[in-house]
Amino acid sequence: MPLPLSGPTGPSRRTLLAAGAASAVAPSAVSATAWAADRESAYDALLERAATQLTGGAFDAGDPDFAAALKALGTQAATWWRQLDRSAGRTALWPDLSPASEPGNFGQSHTRLRTLATAWATPGTSLSAPPGTASGAGTGADVAGTLLDALRFLHATGYHPGRPETGNWWFWEIGAPGALMDTCVLLRERMPAQDLAAYTATVARFCPDPDRRTSTPSLPETGANRADKAVIVALRGLLARDPATVALARDGLSDVRDGGRNSLFRYVTSGDGFYEDGSFVQHGSVAYTGTYGSVLLGAAGRLIALLAGSAWAVEDPRTSVLYDAVDRTFAPVIFDGLMMDALRGRAVSREKARDHHDGAAAVSHILQLATGAPETCARRWRSLAKGWIRRNTTTPYAGLVGIPALARAKAVLDDPSIPAAERLTGHHVFADMDRVVHRRPAWALTLSLSSRRIAAYEAGNGENLHGWYTGDGMTYLYHGDDLGQFGDGFWATVDPYRLPGTTVDTRARADIGSGAGTGTYRPKNAVAGGAALDGRYGAAAMELLADGSTLRARKAWFCLDNVVLALGAGISASDGRTIETVVENRRLHGQSDELPAPGTDGPTGALAVDGRPQPGHPGWSARLDDARWAHLAGTGGYVFPDFPGRADALGLRALREERTGRWRDINTGADTAGGTTPLTRRYLTLWLDHGTSPSDASYAYVLLPGASPAATEAWGRARPVRIVANDTTAQAVEAPRAGLLAAHFWRPGRAAGLVSSGPGTVLVRRGAQSTSVAVADPGRTETTLSVELPFPVRKVLRADDTVTLTPGRLPVVTVRVGGSRGRTHTTEVV
């Protein structure tokens, strides 16, 4: 539940509500003195709550987890305190943020001052020790006074109402004001009234409301930016004791000003925000659940908790959209506490914000939201969080979050009545952001697709300089025994031309996004997405129209219980360069060069091909044109099956290499730039060489995550899933034991006994009692799609309202796919 406003820190809920009601009527309705007193108490109570959100309130400093978090805060604060320039003629507060007049520098300076103020306000750090006590960074100095003086310097030098916005708008309107208002909350009892008035006036100039971009008044704020601004405006209103401004912040969440058009509590059908299928988009076309979506969840949840029980409580009944997002949008893309990189956009290039950092932030935001959510939701989320936190022993949650988040988490971890949820399983198609997630008990696989609707990548402000192919069908494999795969130097060292799952032209590429501002690249293809059946099976497809190349390809993936089949067809190019499809590019953890013993997994990273151990030293490479299967210890198996119409050689290549890179090579951002220290990581890469300027080339490979060598070989021999089509008409597989047919049709045609009237994705599963059918139009080009089934059907047991059936010996399922935004339509028949 929200922090109470009763007791010695503030008035009761009834008093606050009475004060709110009084403010809505003429002052003569109540005693003016009483009305003013209650209102002042309300401000004090809410500001105390805001401070507690920043410091965590009371906690046991002797608890090892809290002690570690306290030490981390104190260490960082002490470092910046020592480096703080206090000289009279200073031009910056820190040498690396000079001059302070630059937006990126005063923005980051305010962020550091917030950290120092948090340490000062948190008992147990060296900065919180009163002057004259035991040794520490703050001994003999008035820490609060120094911080107040630093704020005055930044106001005079860099951030004040008289300056026009230059450079990155974010520092002016969100970064600096957000940190400044937090700092004012923490220092409010020491801050002179004239200083507070100056700072709130500055924030009112650059962030007057949550509704508009100050630098571009015609641009409405959406998504995470709106949520961030709502918090800033609310704190400004509380600090200035202005009820209208606090109300403006609350109403900004619902976009009262524009009739709810950009409300954070509504499903969108284009642009930024939450979609009904669980997608989240920011910047118009970028799949951004993992960063901007998480920020929105955190900021909106913070404001809801801050204002709960007050005259400004958020009472929009559509807040259920935010609650539903935890289950629809966030839970499917968090794996053991990691946020899947396919949902983090350009943030994958940030050294200090890797998958475990953003995952921990999302878990923290979910637990914060749970404090005011309906109990049925809150209990389910706490169970999920408990499982996520307990399973991640690679990058433990306690070392990634601050004291407030840790306090919420420990309350859950220490509660025996809350079970730790197992990993989620199922198949999720996020049609509105071109992402597919397939989850099994021990592993998960994510597909990062793109189209004319969703960007292949976002880059800019010096970030994500090598993100060229991250949206071209990259496959991310997550395994419970390898939680450090993408979070430990992967993006700084991986070969960006050979990302798993992609088909690429090997041309040299220039850095992208090195200039000011952010930009996206959206390809021209229509097809990206697929269908899900019974929440368990899935098929996905993407037409590849390569950027700056004549390369074209039709790619499909079929996701079953313990296997993923990847097919490619129509691979053509005419630029005189080699074309490759990357099967795997796995970062290896061990340094062992040992070979695996026959029949065993061997050391992590050991490779066997057709049961024969391969060399393990860096620099080894091989042509493996006759390979039938391979096994990579610690990851799983790979099978290279024949398929109808295959005419070209396998072309399998393998390479072990040590790759050295720097985070600075992929991120030079003003406040996110990576380090210059070289990192070296080992990789094992498997790829298919299609040759120079191929014409109608194709491929097929099978991923068996977590499989042993014996299981991989057995699967390759038995072929329980058969490829029945792989061409430019259709790509299809059949799993007889599961009674499953799955196909993606690129045009009208026949495959696996199915006949389709046009392009679309179809899955059919025949069970003992009934048959399930799923159909989607991921290209969003059709109005209706008819599929003839290869077995008799008598009647419909259940069907979406978009589905009709013509029964008979060769029944036809007709689906109204027009306007359905690529979603899956289902029916069950007998």
DRENSEDO-230674 format. One line per 4 residues: number of its first residue (from 1); their letters; for each residue z, y, x of C-alpha. Coordinates in steps of 0.5 Angstrom, whole numbers, plus 2048, in hexadecimal, padded with zeros to 3 digits. Example, Ala and Ser with C-alpha at 12.3 -4.5 7.8 and 13.67 -1.06 7.14 Angstrom:
BEGIN
1 = AS = 810,7F7,819  80E,7FE,81B
***
This chain:
BEGIN
1 = MPLP = 800,800,800  7FF,807,802  805,80A,806  80A,80D,801
5 = LSGP = 80B,815,800  812,814,7FE  818,814,802  81A,819,807
9 = TGPS = 813,81A,809  810,81D,803  810,81D,7FB  80F,818,7F6
13 = RRTL = 809,816,7F4  80B,819,7ED  80C,81F,7F0  806,81F,7F4
17 = LAAG = 802,81E,7EE  806,823,7EA  804,828,7F0  7FD,826,7EF
21 = AASA = 7FD,827,7E7  800,82E,7E8  7FB,830,7ED  7F6,82F,7E7
25 = VAPS = 7F9,833,7E2  7FB,83B,7E2  801,83C,7E7  805,83F,7E1
29 = AVSA = 806,837,7DF  80B,836,7E4  810,83A,7E8  80B,83D,7EE
33 = TAWA = 811,83B,7F3  811,834,7F1  80A,833,7F1  809,836,7F8
37 = ADRE = 80F,832,7FA  80C,82B,7F8  805,82D,7FA  808,82E,801
41 = SAYD = 80C,828,801  805,824,7FF  802,827,805  807,825,80A
45 = ALLE = 808,81E,807  800,81D,808  800,820,80F  806,81C,811
49 = RAAT = 802,816,80E  7FB,818,812  800,818,819  802,811,817
53 = QLTG = 7FB,80F,816  7FA,812,81E  800,80F,821  802,809,81D
57 = GAFD = 809,80B,81B  80F,807,81D  80E,801,821  812,7FC,825
61 = AGDP = 810,7FF,82C  813,7F8,82F  80E,7F4,82B  809,7F1,831
65 = DFAA = 803,7F3,82D  805,7FA,82B  808,7FB,832  801,7FA,835
69 = ALKA = 7FE,7FE,830  803,804,832  801,803,839  7FA,803,838
73 = LGTQ = 7FB,80A,834  7FF,80C,83A  7FB,80A,83F  7F5,80E,83D
77 = AATW = 7F9,814,83B  7FC,814,841  7F6,814,845  7F3,81A,841
81 = WRQL = 7F9,81E,841  7F9,81D,849  7F2,81F,849  7F3,825,844
85 = DRSA = 7F1,82C,848  7F6,831,846  7F4,836,84B  7F3,83D,849
89 = GRTA = 7EC,83E,84A  7E9,837,848  7E3,836,844  7E4,82F,842
93 = LWPD = 7EA,82B,840  7E8,825,844  7E3,825,84A  7DE,820,847
97 = LSPA = 7DE,824,840  7DB,82B,844  7DA,830,841  7DE,830,83B
101 = SEPG = 7D9,834,837  7D4,82E,837  7D4,82A,830  7D5,824,833
105 = NFGQ = 7DA,826,838  7DF,82A,833  7DE,824,82E  7E0,81F,833
109 = SHTR = 7E6,824,835  7E8,824,82E  7E8,81C,82D  7ED,81C,834
113 = LRTL = 7F1,821,831  7F2,81D,82B  7F4,817,82F  7F9,81B,833
117 = ATAW = 7FC,81E,82D  7FD,817,82A  800,815,830  805,81B,830
121 = ATPG = 806,819,828  808,812,82A  80E,810,82C  80F,80C,832
125 = TSLS = 809,80F,836  80A,813,83D  807,819,839  80C,818,833
129 = APPG = 812,819,838  816,820,837  816,824,83D  81B,823,842
133 = TASG = 81C,81B,841  81A,815,845  813,816,849  80D,816,846
137 = AGTG = 806,81A,845  80A,81F,841  810,820,845  811,827,846
141 = ADVA = 80C,829,841  80B,82B,83A  806,827,838  805,82A,831
145 = GTLL = 804,831,834  7FF,82E,839  7FB,82B,834  7FC,831,82F
149 = DALR = 7F9,835,835  7F3,830,836  7F1,831,82F  7F1,839,830
153 = FLHA = 7ED,838,836  7E8,834,832  7E8,838,82C  7E6,83E,831
157 = TGYH = 7E1,83B,835  7DE,836,831  7DF,835,82A  7E0,83B,825
161 = PGRP = 7DD,83E,81F  7D9,843,823  7D5,83E,826  7CE,83B,824
165 = ETGN = 7CD,834,824  7C9,831,82A  7C7,82A,82C  7CA,824,828
169 = WWFW = 7CC,826,821  7D1,821,821  7D6,824,826  7D6,82A,822
173 = EIGA = 7D7,827,81B  7DB,820,81C  7DD,81F,823  7E1,825,825
177 = PGAL = 7E3,827,81E  7E6,820,81D  7EA,820,824  7EC,827,823
181 = MDTC = 7EF,826,81C  7F2,81F,81E  7F6,823,824  7F8,829,81F
185 = VLLR = 7FB,824,81B  7FF,821,821  801,828,823  802,82B,81D
189 = ERMP = 809,82D,81E  808,830,825  802,833,823  802,83B,822
193 = AQDL = 7FF,83D,81B  7FA,841,81E  7F8,83C,822  7F7,837,81C
197 = AAYT = 7F4,83C,818  7EE,83D,81E  7ED,836,81E  7ED,834,817
201 = ATVA = 7E8,83A,817  7E4,837,81C  7E3,831,818  7E2,834,812
205 = RFCP = 7DC,838,815  7D9,831,818  7DB,82C,813  7DC,830,80C
209 = DPDR = 7DB,82A,808  7D9,823,808  7D3,824,804  7CE,828,809
213 = RTST = 7CC,828,810  7CE,82F,813  7C8,82F,818  7C3,82D,812
217 = PSLP = 7C6,82F,80B  7C1,82C,808  7C3,825,80A  7C8,822,806
221 = ETGA = 7CD,81D,80A  7CD,816,809  7D1,810,80A  7D5,810,810
225 = NRAD = 7D4,817,812  7D6,819,80B  7DD,815,80C  7DE,818,812
229 = KAVI = 7DD,81F,810  7E2,81D,80A  7E8,81B,80E  7E7,822,812
233 = VALR = 7E6,826,80C  7ED,823,809  7F1,824,80F  7EE,82B,810
237 = GLLA = 7F0,82C,809  7F7,829,80A  7F8,82D,810  7F6,834,80D
241 = RDPA = 7FA,832,806  7F4,833,802  7F4,82E,7FC  7EC,830,7FB
245 = TVAL = 7EA,82E,802  7EE,827,801  7EB,826,7FA  7E4,828,7FD
249 = ARDG = 7E5,822,802  7E7,81D,7FD  7E1,81F,7F9  7DD,81E,7FF
253 = LSDV = 7DE,817,7FF  7DB,816,7F8  7D6,81C,7F9  7D8,820,7F3
257 = RDGG = 7D4,826,7F5  7CD,822,7F4  7CF,81E,7EE  7D1,818,7F3
261 = RNSL = 7CA,818,7F6  7CD,816,7FD  7D3,813,7FA  7D6,80E,7FF
265 = FRYV = 7D8,80A,7F9  7D1,808,7F7  7CC,803,7F8  7C6,807,7FB
269 = TSGD = 7BF,804,7FB  7BC,808,800  7BF,80C,806  7C6,80C,809
273 = GFYE = 7CC,808,806  7CE,801,803  7C8,7FD,7FF  7CA,7F8,7FA
277 = DGSF = 7C8,7F2,7FE  7CD,7F4,804  7C8,7F8,808  7CB,7FF,80B
281 = VQHG = 7C6,804,80E  7C7,80A,812  7C2,80F,814  7BD,80D,80F
285 = SVAY = 7BB,807,812  7BF,803,817  7C4,7FD,815  7CA,800,817
289 = TGTY = 7D0,7FC,814  7D4,7FB,81A  7D4,803,81C  7D3,808,817
293 = GSVL = 7D5,803,811  7DB,802,815  7DD,809,816  7DB,80A,80F
297 = LGAA = 7E0,805,80D  7E5,807,811  7E5,80F,810  7E4,80E,808
301 = GRLI = 7EA,809,808  7EE,80E,80D  7ED,813,808  7EF,80F,802
305 = ALLA = 7F5,80D,805  7F7,814,807  7F6,817,800  7F9,811,7FC
309 = GSAW = 7FE,813,7F7  7FD,81A,7F8  7FA,81F,7F4  7F3,81E,7F7
313 = AVED = 7F3,817,7F7  7ED,813,7F7  7EC,811,7F0  7E4,80F,7F0
317 = PRTS = 7E4,809,7EC  7DE,807,7F0  7E2,806,7F6  7E1,7FF,7F5
321 = VLYD = 7DA,7FF,7F9  7DE,800,7FF  7E3,7FA,7FD  7DC,7F6,7FC
325 = AVDR = 7D9,7F8,803  7DF,7F5,806  7DD,7EE,804  7D5,7EF,803
329 = TFAP = 7D4,7F4,809  7D9,7F3,80E  7DC,7EC,80E  7D5,7E8,80F
333 = VIFD = 7D4,7EC,815  7DA,7EB,819  7DB,7E5,81D  7E2,7E3,81F
337 = GLMM = 7E3,7EB,820  7DD,7ED,823  7D8,7F1,820  7D1,7EE,820
341 = DALR = 7CD,7F3,825  7C7,7F2,820  7CB,7F7,81B  7CD,7FC,821
345 = GRAV = 7C6,800,822  7C6,804,829  7CE,803,82A  7CC,7FC,82D
349 = SREK = 7CB,801,833  7D2,804,833  7D6,801,839  7DC,803,835
353 = ARDH = 7DA,800,82E  7D8,7F9,82F  7D8,7F4,829  7E0,7F2,82A
357 = HDGA = 7E1,7FA,82A  7DD,7FB,823  7E0,7F5,820  7E7,7F6,822
361 = AAVS = 7E6,7FD,81E  7E3,7FA,818  7E8,7F5,818  7ED,7FB,818
365 = HILQ = 7E9,7FF,813  7EA,7F9,80E  7F1,7F8,80F  7F2,800,80E
369 = LATG = 7EE,800,807  7F2,7FA,805  7F8,7FE,805  7F6,801,7FF
373 = APET = 7F1,7FC,7FC  7F2,7F7,7F6  7F7,7F2,7F8  7F2,7EC,7F7
377 = CARR = 7ED,7F0,7FC  7F2,7F2,801  7F5,7EB,801  7EE,7E8,803
381 = WRSL = 7EC,7ED,808  7F3,7EC,80B  7F2,7E4,80C  7EB,7E6,80F
385 = AKGW = 7EE,7EB,814  7F3,7E6,816  7EE,7E0,817  7E9,7E5,81B
389 = IRRN = 7EF,7E8,81F  7F2,7E1,821  7EB,7DE,823  7E9,7E3,828
393 = TTTP = 7ED,7E1,82E  7E7,7E4,833  7E8,7EB,831  7EF,7EB,82D
397 = YAGL = 7F0,7F0,828  7F6,7F3,82A  7F3,7F6,830  7EE,7F9,82D
401 = VGIP = 7F1,7FE,827  7F7,803,827  7FE,803,825  7FC,804,81D
405 = ALAR = 7F7,7FF,81D  7FB,7FA,820  801,7FB,81C  7FC,7F9,816
409 = AKAV = 7FA,7F3,819  801,7F1,81B  803,7F1,814  7FE,7EC,812
413 = LDDP = 7FF,7E8,818  806,7E7,817  806,7E6,810  806,7DE,80F
417 = SIPA = 803,7DF,808  7FD,7E1,80A  7F8,7DC,80C  7F3,7DD,812
421 = AERL = 7EC,7DC,80F  7E7,7D7,812  7E1,7DA,814  7DC,7DC,80E
425 = TGHH = 7D6,7D7,80D  7CF,7D9,80A  7C9,7DC,80A  7C8,7E3,809
429 = VFAD = 7C2,7E7,808  7C3,7EF,809  7BC,7F1,806  7BD,7F8,806
433 = MDRV = 7BE,7F8,80D  7BA,7F3,810  7C0,7EE,813  7C1,7E7,811
437 = VHRR = 7C8,7E3,813  7C8,7DC,813  7D0,7D9,814  7D2,7D2,815
441 = PAWA = 7D9,7D0,817  7D9,7D1,81E  7D3,7D6,81F  7CF,7DB,81C
445 = LTLS = 7C8,7DE,81D  7C5,7E5,81C  7BE,7E7,81B  7BC,7EE,81D
449 = LSSR = 7B6,7F0,819  7B2,7F6,818  7AD,7F9,813  7AA,800,810
453 = RIAA = 7B0,800,80D  7B6,7FF,812  7B5,801,81A  7B4,7FC,81F
457 = YEAG = 7B9,801,823  7BC,807,824  7BD,80B,82A  7BE,812,82C
461 = NGEN = 7C3,817,830  7C3,812,836  7C5,80C,832  7C1,805,831
465 = LHGW = 7BC,806,837  7B9,7FF,837  7BA,7FD,82F  7B3,7FC,82F
469 = YTGD = 7B3,7F5,82C  7BA,7F5,828  7B6,7F5,821  7B1,7F0,823
473 = GMTY = 7B4,7EA,821  7BA,7EA,826  7BE,7E4,824  7C6,7E4,826
477 = LYHG = 7C9,7DE,826  7D1,7DE,826  7D5,7D8,827  7DD,7D8,827
481 = DDLG = 7DD,7D5,82E  7D9,7DB,831  7DC,7E1,82E  7DA,7E5,834
485 = QFGD = 7D2,7E4,834  7D0,7EB,832  7D6,7EF,833  7D7,7EE,83B
489 = GFWA = 7D2,7F2,83E  7CC,7EF,83A  7C8,7F5,838  7C9,7F8,83F
493 = TVDP = 7C6,7F2,843  7C2,7EE,83E  7BA,7EE,83F  7B8,7F3,839
497 = YRLP = 7B1,7F0,839  7B4,7E9,838  7B9,7E9,832  7BA,7E3,82E
501 = GTTV = 7B5,7E2,828  7B0,7E7,82A  7A9,7E7,82B  7A7,7EC,830
505 = DTRA = 7A1,7EF,834  7A3,7EF,83B  7A1,7F7,83C  7A6,7FB,840
509 = RADI = 7A9,800,83C  7AC,807,83D  7B3,809,83B  7B4,80B,834
513 = GSGA = 7B9,810,831  7BB,814,837  7BA,81B,834  7BE,81E,82F
517 = GTGT = 7BF,81C,828  7BE,815,825  7B8,812,823  7B5,80B,820
521 = YRPK = 7AF,807,820  7AD,803,81A  7A7,7FE,81B  7A2,7FE,815
525 = NAVA = 7A3,7F7,813  7A5,7F6,80C  7A8,7EF,80D  7AF,7EE,80F
529 = GGAA = 7B4,7EA,80C  7B5,7E4,808  7B8,7E0,803  7BF,7DC,802
533 = LDGR = 7C0,7D5,7FE  7C7,7D3,7FB  7CA,7D8,800  7C9,7D3,806
537 = YGAA = 7C2,7D2,808  7BD,7D8,809  7B6,7D9,80C  7B4,7E0,80F
541 = AMEL = 7AD,7E3,811  7AB,7E9,815  7A4,7EB,816  7A4,7EE,81D
545 = LADG = 79F,7F4,81F  7A1,7F6,826  7A3,7FD,828  79D,800,82D
549 = STLR = 79A,7F9,82D  794,7F5,829  799,7EF,829  79A,7EC,822
553 = ARKA = 79E,7E6,820  7A1,7E3,81A  7A8,7E1,81B  7AC,7DC,816
557 = WFCL = 7B3,7D9,817  7B6,7D4,813  7BE,7D3,812  7C1,7CD,810
561 = DNVV = 7C8,7C9,811  7C8,7C8,819  7C1,7CB,81B  7BD,7D1,81B
565 = LALG = 7B5,7D0,81C  7B1,7D5,81E  7A9,7D5,81D  7A4,7DA,820
569 = AGIS = 79D,7DA,81E  797,7DF,81E  799,7E2,825  793,7E6,828
573 = ASDG = 792,7EC,82C  78D,7EF,830  790,7F3,835  78F,7EF,83B
577 = RTIE = 796,7ED,83C  79B,7E7,83C  79E,7E6,835  7A5,7E2,835
581 = TVVE = 7AA,7E0,82F  7B1,7DF,832  7B5,7D9,830  7BB,7DB,833
585 = NRRL = 7BE,7E0,838  7C5,7DE,839  7CA,7E1,83D  7CE,7DC,841
589 = HGQS = 7D6,7DC,842  7D7,7D7,848  7D5,7D8,84F  7D4,7D0,850
593 = DELP = 7CD,7CE,853  7CF,7C7,851  7CA,7C2,84D  7CD,7BF,847
597 = APGT = 7CE,7B7,847  7C9,7B3,843  7CB,7B3,83B  7D1,7B9,83C
601 = DGPT = 7D1,7C0,83B  7D3,7C1,842  7D5,7C8,844  7D3,7CE,840
605 = GALA = 7CC,7D1,841  7CA,7CA,844  7C3,7C8,841  7C0,7C2,840
609 = VDGR = 7B8,7C1,83E  7B7,7BA,83A  7BD,7B7,83D  7BC,7B9,844
613 = PQPG = 7C0,7BE,848  7BD,7C5,84A  7BF,7C9,850  7C5,7CE,84F
617 = HPGW = 7C4,7D3,854  7C2,7DA,853  7BA,7DB,854  7B8,7D4,852
621 = SARL = 7B2,7D4,84D  7AE,7CF,84A  7A8,7CD,846  7AA,7C8,841
625 = DDAR = 7A3,7C7,83D  7A5,7C0,83B  7AC,7C1,839  7AE,7BE,832
629 = WAHL = 7B6,7C1,832  7BB,7C4,836  7C2,7C5,836  7C6,7CB,839
633 = AGTG = 7CD,7C9,83A  7D2,7CE,836  7CD,7D0,831  7C9,7CB,82E
637 = GYVF = 7C2,7C7,82E  7BB,7C9,82D  7B5,7C5,82B  7AE,7C6,82B
641 = PDFP = 7AA,7C2,826  7A3,7C1,824  7A0,7C4,81E  79A,7C4,81A
645 = GRAD = 794,7C8,81D  797,7C9,824  792,7CA,829  795,7CD,82F
649 = ALGL = 79A,7CA,834  7A1,7CB,833  7A1,7D0,839  7A9,7D0,83A
653 = RALR = 7AC,7D4,840  7B3,7D4,843  7B6,7D9,847  7BD,7D9,84A
657 = EERT = 7BF,7E0,84D  7C4,7E5,84F  7C3,7EC,84C  7C6,7F2,84E
661 = GRWR = 7C6,7F8,84A  7CB,7FE,848  7CD,801,841  7CA,808,844
665 = DINT = 7C3,804,844  7C3,804,83C  7C8,80A,83A  7C8,811,83D
669 = GADT = 7CB,814,837  7D0,81A,837  7D6,816,835  7D4,80F,835
673 = AGGT = 7D0,80F,83C  7D2,808,840  7D4,807,846  7D0,807,84D
677 = TPLT = 7D4,800,850  7CF,7FB,850  7D0,7F4,84C  7CD,7EE,84E
681 = RRYL = 7CD,7E8,848  7C9,7E1,848  7C4,7DF,843  7C0,7D9,841
685 = TLWL = 7BA,7DB,83E  7B5,7D7,83A  7AE,7DA,838  7A8,7D7,835
689 = DHGT = 7A2,7DA,839  79C,7DC,834  797,7DE,83A  793,7E4,83B
693 = SPSD = 790,7E7,834  791,7E1,830  78E,7E0,82A  791,7DC,824
697 = ASYA = 796,7D9,828  79C,7D6,825  7A3,7D3,827  7A9,7CF,824
701 = YVLL = 7B0,7CE,826  7B6,7CC,824  7BD,7CE,825  7C3,7C9,825
705 = PGAS = 7C9,7CE,826  7CF,7CA,829  7CC,7C3,829  7CD,7BE,82F
709 = PAAT = 7C7,7BC,833  7C7,7B5,82F  7C7,7B9,828  7C1,7BD,82B
713 = EAWG = 7BD,7B7,82D  7BF,7B3,827  7BD,7B9,823  7B6,7BA,827
717 = RARP = 7B5,7B2,825  7B6,7B2,81E  7B4,7B9,81C  7B8,7B9,816
721 = VRIV = 7B4,7C0,814  7AD,7C0,815  7A8,7C5,816  7A3,7C5,810
725 = ANDT = 79F,7CB,811  79F,7D1,817  799,7D5,816  797,7DC,813
729 = TAQA = 797,7D9,80C  79E,7D6,80C  7A3,7D4,810  7A7,7CE,80D
733 = VEAP = 7AC,7C9,80F  7AF,7C3,80B  7B6,7BF,80C  7B5,7B9,808
737 = RAGL = 7BD,7B7,808  7BF,7BE,805  7B9,7BE,800  7B7,7C4,803
741 = LAAH = 7B0,7C8,803  7B0,7CF,806  7AA,7D3,807  7A8,7DA,809
745 = FWRP = 7A1,7DC,806  79D,7E1,809  797,7E1,804  796,7DC,7FE
749 = GRAA = 796,7D5,800  799,7CE,800  79E,7CB,805  7A3,7C6,804
753 = GLVS = 7A1,7C4,7FD  7A2,7CB,7FB  79C,7D0,7F9  79E,7D7,7F9
757 = SGPG = 79A,7DD,7F5  79B,7E2,7FB  79F,7E3,801  7A7,7E2,800
761 = TVLV = 7AC,7DD,802  7AE,7D7,7FE  7B4,7D2,7FF  7B5,7CC,7FB
765 = RRGA = 7BA,7C7,7FB  7BA,7C0,7F7  7C1,7BE,7F5  7C3,7B7,7F2
769 = QSTS = 7C5,7BB,7EB  7C0,7C1,7EC  7BB,7C5,7F0  7BD,7CC,7F3
773 = VAVA = 7B7,7D1,7F4  7B7,7D8,7F8  7B2,7DD,7F8  7B1,7E4,7FC
777 = DPGR = 7AC,7E9,7FD  7AE,7EC,804  7A8,7F0,805  7A9,7F3,7FE
781 = TETT = 7A2,7F3,7FD  7A1,7EF,7F7  7A3,7F0,7EF  7A3,7E9,7ED
785 = LSVE = 7A3,7E2,7F1  7A2,7DB,7EF  7A4,7D5,7F2  7A1,7CE,7F0
789 = LPFP = 7A6,7C9,7F2  7A4,7C2,7F4  7A8,7BE,7EF  7A9,7BE,7E7
793 = VRKV = 7AE,7C2,7E4  7B1,7C2,7DD  7B5,7C8,7DC  7B9,7CE,7DF
797 = LRAD = 7C1,7CD,7E0  7C2,7D4,7E2  7BD,7DA,7E4  7BD,7E1,7E6
801 = DTVT = 7BA,7E5,7E1  7B4,7E7,7E6  7B3,7DF,7E6  7AF,7DB,7E1
805 = LTPG = 7AC,7D4,7E1  7A6,7D0,7DE  7A9,7C9,7DE  7A4,7C3,7DF
809 = RLPV = 7A2,7BE,7E4  7A0,7C4,7E9  7A5,7C9,7E6  7A4,7D1,7E8
813 = VTVR = 7AA,7D5,7EA  7A8,7DD,7E9  7AC,7E2,7EB  7AB,7EA,7EA
817 = VGGS = 7AD,7EC,7F1  7AA,7F3,7F0  7AF,7F8,7F1  7B5,7F3,7F4
821 = RGRT = 7B5,7F6,7FB  7B4,7EF,7FE  7BA,7EC,7FB  7BA,7E4,7F9
825 = HTTE = 7B9,7E2,7F2  7BB,7DB,7F0  7BB,7D5,7EB  7BE,7CE,7EA
829 = VV = 7BA,7C9,7E6  7B9,7C2,7E5
***
